[in-house]
Amino acid sequence: MSKTIKTDLVCPECGNVFPIMRKASRQRGLFHRKRLYCIVCKKETNHIETKDFDMLLAAISFKGEDRLNENEKEVYQLVKKRSE
């Protein structure tokens, strides 16, 4: 029986979060890029892979916007765009 882990793919255009399941042995790194067609904005974009979207957002909000690295800033901007 293979163990699968939920990861989220975030569209950089519209901020849509698309969950996928990956085998534990096939995990990718945090902020890995995957080129997919987004069903919301109708474009093919390099989706940003995050391990646990809710935990990432909590960590970003706790850390403060001024102390984020470039990848975290990009995800933070997407979340702000999506909530508008």
N, C-alpha and C positions, 0 to 999 in steps of 0.2 A: 504494500500500500504506500503510495507516494504522498508525502505531505505537501500541501500547497499553501502559499502565503498570499494574502491580498495586498496588491499594490495599486496605486492610483496614478493615472495619466492625466495631466492637466494641459488643456489646449492653451498655447500662448496667445492666441488671438482673442478668444472669447472667455477663457477661464473655466470652461466646462470640465468637470471632473468625471473621468471614465474609469471605473474600477475593473481590474483584471486579476486573474489568479495565475501565479507562477509556481512551478515546482521549486521546492527549497534548494535543489541542486542547480537551478537555472536562474537564480536571482541576479539582478543587475545592480549597479551602484546607484547611490542617491543622486538625483538630478540627471540620470541617464536620459538620452533623447531617443525617441521612437517616432519615426515618420508614419503618421496615420491620417486618414480622412476624418475630419470632425463633422459629425452629423448636425451640429448646431450652426456653425458658421459656414458650412458647405465648402471648406477648403482643406487641402492636404497640408498639414503643419507638423513641425517637430514637437510632439507632445513631451512634456517634462515628467519623468517618473519620480514619484515620491513613495516612500514605504508606508507611512501612515499619515494621511493628509491631516486629520484632526490633531494629532500630536505635533506635527510640523507647524501648524498654525498657532497652536498654544505656545510652542517654543519661540516662534517669531514674535508673537505679541508680548511675551514675557521679557524677551531680550531687549526690545526697543528698536525702532526703525533705524536709528542712527548707527547701531552696532551690527548691522547685517552684512553678510558677504554678498557678492554679486548674484549668486544663484538664489539666495534667500530673498533678496530685494526683488528679483524678477517674479518669483512666486507670490510675494506679498502684493506687488502691483496688480497681478492677475486677480487675486482675491478681492482687492479693493474695486477693480473694474467690474467684477462680477456682481458685487453687492450693490452697485449704483443703480 
